[in-house]
């Protein structure tokens, strides 16, 4: 996982916690068409680190 993805994931979690968000919905992958099978690094970070429920859409 890249440092940029890690920072984006932390930013999303911080925002969601500060604004009392009930759920986070995120796409399953980034814009790279060669990695459609894999979960995107930001989505993966959120799924593993967030205490807020996550829905990952394809």
Chimera marker file (.cmm) of the C-alpha trace (Angstrom):
<marker_set name="trace">
<marker id="1" x="0.000" y="0.000" z="0.000" r="1" g="1" b="0" radius="0.5"/>
<marker id="2" x="1.360" y="3.374" z="-0.928" r="1" g="1" b="0" radius="0.5"/>
<marker id="3" x="1.748" y="6.234" z="1.497" r="1" g="1" b="0" radius="0.5"/>
<marker id="4" x="-0.676" y="8.347" z="-0.562" r="1" g="1" b="0" radius="0.5"/>
<marker id="5" x="-3.403" y="5.691" z="-0.321" r="1" g="1" b="0" radius="0.5"/>
<marker id="6" x="-2.763" y="5.372" z="3.385" r="1" g="1" b="0" radius="0.5"/>
<marker id="7" x="-3.172" y="9.142" z="3.824" r="1" g="1" b="0" radius="0.5"/>
<marker id="8" x="-6.390" y="9.196" z="1.767" r="1" g="1" b="0" radius="0.5"/>
<marker id="9" x="-7.825" y="6.349" z="3.841" r="1" g="1" b="0" radius="0.5"/>
<marker id="10" x="-6.918" y="8.101" z="7.097" r="1" g="1" b="0" radius="0.5"/>
<marker id="11" x="-8.459" y="11.334" z="5.816" r="1" g="1" b="0" radius="0.5"/>
<marker id="12" x="-11.727" y="9.593" z="4.916" r="1" g="1" b="0" radius="0.5"/>
<marker id="13" x="-11.923" y="7.865" z="8.308" r="1" g="1" b="0" radius="0.5"/>
<marker id="14" x="-11.128" y="11.084" z="10.189" r="1" g="1" b="0" radius="0.5"/>
<marker id="15" x="-13.761" y="13.021" z="8.236" r="1" g="1" b="0" radius="0.5"/>
<marker id="16" x="-16.362" y="10.293" z="8.754" r="1" g="1" b="0" radius="0.5"/>
<marker id="17" x="-15.708" y="10.083" z="12.501" r="1" g="1" b="0" radius="0.5"/>
<marker id="18" x="-15.717" y="13.881" z="12.961" r="1" g="1" b="0" radius="0.5"/>
<marker id="19" x="-18.998" y="14.252" z="11.068" r="1" g="1" b="0" radius="0.5"/>
<marker id="20" x="-20.688" y="11.238" z="12.683" r="1" g="1" b="0" radius="0.5"/>
<marker id="21" x="-21.139" y="9.431" z="9.356" r="1" g="1" b="0" radius="0.5"/>
<marker id="22" x="-23.202" y="6.218" z="9.666" r="1" g="1" b="0" radius="0.5"/>
<marker id="23" x="-21.689" y="4.363" z="6.706" r="1" g="1" b="0" radius="0.5"/>
<marker id="24" x="-18.973" y="4.786" z="4.080" r="1" g="1" b="0" radius="0.5"/>
<marker id="25" x="-19.606" y="3.675" z="0.493" r="1" g="1" b="0" radius="0.5"/>
<marker id="26" x="-16.576" y="3.352" z="-1.787" r="1" g="1" b="0" radius="0.5"/>
<marker id="27" x="-15.756" y="1.879" z="-5.186" r="1" g="1" b="0" radius="0.5"/>
<marker id="28" x="-13.905" y="-1.417" z="-5.255" r="1" g="1" b="0" radius="0.5"/>
<marker id="29" x="-10.963" y="-0.163" z="-7.305" r="1" g="1" b="0" radius="0.5"/>
<marker id="30" x="-9.230" y="2.946" z="-8.499" r="1" g="1" b="0" radius="0.5"/>
<marker id="31" x="-9.008" y="4.196" z="-12.057" r="1" g="1" b="0" radius="0.5"/>
<marker id="32" x="-6.379" y="1.664" z="-13.168" r="1" g="1" b="0" radius="0.5"/>
<marker id="33" x="-8.197" y="-0.708" z="-15.587" r="1" g="1" b="0" radius="0.5"/>
<marker id="34" x="-5.485" y="-3.387" z="-15.299" r="1" g="1" b="0" radius="0.5"/>
<marker id="35" x="-6.336" y="-4.138" z="-11.681" r="1" g="1" b="0" radius="0.5"/>
<marker id="36" x="-10.089" y="-4.771" z="-11.869" r="1" g="1" b="0" radius="0.5"/>
<marker id="37" x="-9.743" y="-8.069" z="-9.997" r="1" g="1" b="0" radius="0.5"/>
<marker id="38" x="-8.051" y="-6.518" z="-6.962" r="1" g="1" b="0" radius="0.5"/>
<marker id="39" x="-9.569" y="-4.326" z="-4.283" r="1" g="1" b="0" radius="0.5"/>
<marker id="40" x="-8.207" y="-0.786" z="-4.527" r="1" g="1" b="0" radius="0.5"/>
<marker id="41" x="-5.694" y="0.225" z="-1.879" r="1" g="1" b="0" radius="0.5"/>
<marker id="42" x="-7.912" y="2.940" z="-0.355" r="1" g="1" b="0" radius="0.5"/>
<marker id="43" x="-10.915" y="0.592" z="-0.229" r="1" g="1" b="0" radius="0.5"/>
<marker id="44" x="-8.731" y="-2.112" z="1.284" r="1" g="1" b="0" radius="0.5"/>
<marker id="45" x="-7.417" y="0.300" z="3.912" r="1" g="1" b="0" radius="0.5"/>
<marker id="46" x="-10.936" y="1.393" z="4.857" r="1" g="1" b="0" radius="0.5"/>
<marker id="47" x="-12.246" y="-2.164" z="5.091" r="1" g="1" b="0" radius="0.5"/>
<marker id="48" x="-9.418" y="-3.104" z="7.442" r="1" g="1" b="0" radius="0.5"/>
<marker id="49" x="-9.091" y="0.058" z="9.554" r="1" g="1" b="0" radius="0.5"/>
<marker id="50" x="-12.497" y="1.733" z="9.817" r="1" g="1" b="0" radius="0.5"/>
<marker id="51" x="-14.810" y="1.216" z="12.784" r="1" g="1" b="0" radius="0.5"/>
<marker id="52" x="-17.605" y="2.663" z="10.635" r="1" g="1" b="0" radius="0.5"/>
<marker id="53" x="-19.411" y="0.126" z="8.407" r="1" g="1" b="0" radius="0.5"/>
<marker id="54" x="-18.141" y="0.064" z="4.813" r="1" g="1" b="0" radius="0.5"/>
<marker id="55" x="-19.978" y="-0.892" z="1.618" r="1" g="1" b="0" radius="0.5"/>
<marker id="56" x="-17.674" y="-1.616" z="-1.307" r="1" g="1" b="0" radius="0.5"/>
<marker id="57" x="-19.368" y="-1.402" z="-4.727" r="1" g="1" b="0" radius="0.5"/>
<marker id="58" x="-18.046" y="-2.757" z="-7.980" r="1" g="1" b="0" radius="0.5"/>
<link id1="1" id2="2" r="1" g="1" b="0" radius="0.2"/>
<link id1="2" id2="3" r="1" g="1" b="0" radius="0.2"/>
<link id1="3" id2="4" r="1" g="1" b="0" radius="0.2"/>
<link id1="4" id2="5" r="1" g="1" b="0" radius="0.2"/>
<link id1="5" id2="6" r="1" g="1" b="0" radius="0.2"/>
<link id1="6" id2="7" r="1" g="1" b="0" radius="0.2"/>
<link id1="7" id2="8" r="1" g="1" b="0" radius="0.2"/>
<link id1="8" id2="9" r="1" g="1" b="0" radius="0.2"/>
<link id1="9" id2="10" r="1" g="1" b="0" radius="0.2"/>
<link id1="10" id2="11" r="1" g="1" b="0" radius="0.2"/>
<link id1="11" id2="12" r="1" g="1" b="0" radius="0.2"/>
<link id1="12" id2="13" r="1" g="1" b="0" radius="0.2"/>
<link id1="13" id2="14" r="1" g="1" b="0" radius="0.2"/>
<link id1="14" id2="15" r="1" g="1" b="0" radius="0.2"/>
<link id1="15" id2="16" r="1" g="1" b="0" radius="0.2"/>
<link id1="16" id2="17" r="1" g="1" b="0" radius="0.2"/>
<link id1="17" id2="18" r="1" g="1" b="0" radius="0.2"/>
<link id1="18" id2="19" r="1" g="1" b="0" radius="0.2"/>
<link id1="19" id2="20" r="1" g="1" b="0" radius="0.2"/>
<link id1="20" id2="21" r="1" g="1" b="0" radius="0.2"/>
<link id1="21" id2="22" r="1" g="1" b="0" radius="0.2"/>
<link id1="22" id2="23" r="1" g="1" b="0" radius="0.2"/>
<link id1="23" id2="24" r="1" g="1" b="0" radius="0.2"/>
<link id1="24" id2="25" r="1" g="1" b="0" radius="0.2"/>
<link id1="25" id2="26" r="1" g="1" b="0" radius="0.2"/>
<link id1="26" id2="27" r="1" g="1" b="0" radius="0.2"/>
<link id1="27" id2="28" r="1" g="1" b="0" radius="0.2"/>
<link id1="28" id2="29" r="1" g="1" b="0" radius="0.2"/>
<link id1="29" id2="30" r="1" g="1" b="0" radius="0.2"/>
<link id1="30" id2="31" r="1" g="1" b="0" radius="0.2"/>
<link id1="31" id2="32" r="1" g="1" b="0" radius="0.2"/>
<link id1="32" id2="33" r="1" g="1" b="0" radius="0.2"/>
<link id1="33" id2="34" r="1" g="1" b="0" radius="0.2"/>
<link id1="34" id2="35" r="1" g="1" b="0" radius="0.2"/>
<link id1="35" id2="36" r="1" g="1" b="0" radius="0.2"/>
<link id1="36" id2="37" r="1" g="1" b="0" radius="0.2"/>
<link id1="37" id2="38" r="1" g="1" b="0" radius="0.2"/>
<link id1="38" id2="39" r="1" g="1" b="0" radius="0.2"/>
<link id1="39" id2="40" r="1" g="1" b="0" radius="0.2"/>
<link id1="40" id2="41" r="1" g="1" b="0" radius="0.2"/>
<link id1="41" id2="42" r="1" g="1" b="0" radius="0.2"/>
<link id1="42" id2="43" r="1" g="1" b="0" radius="0.2"/>
<link id1="43" id2="44" r="1" g="1" b="0" radius="0.2"/>
<link id1="44" id2="45" r="1" g="1" b="0" radius="0.2"/>
<link id1="45" id2="46" r="1" g="1" b="0" radius="0.2"/>
<link id1="46" id2="47" r="1" g="1" b="0" radius="0.2"/>
<link id1="47" id2="48" r="1" g="1" b="0" radius="0.2"/>
<link id1="48" id2="49" r="1" g="1" b="0" radius="0.2"/>
<link id1="49" id2="50" r="1" g="1" b="0" radius="0.2"/>
<link id1="50" id2="51" r="1" g="1" b="0" radius="0.2"/>
<link id1="51" id2="52" r="1" g="1" b="0" radius="0.2"/>
<link id1="52" id2="53" r="1" g="1" b="0" radius="0.2"/>
<link id1="53" id2="54" r="1" g="1" b="0" radius="0.2"/>
<link id1="54" id2="55" r="1" g="1" b="0" radius="0.2"/>
<link id1="55" id2="56" r="1" g="1" b="0" radius="0.2"/>
<link id1="56" id2="57" r="1" g="1" b="0" radius="0.2"/>
<link id1="57" id2="58" r="1" g="1" b="0" radius="0.2"/>
</marker_set>
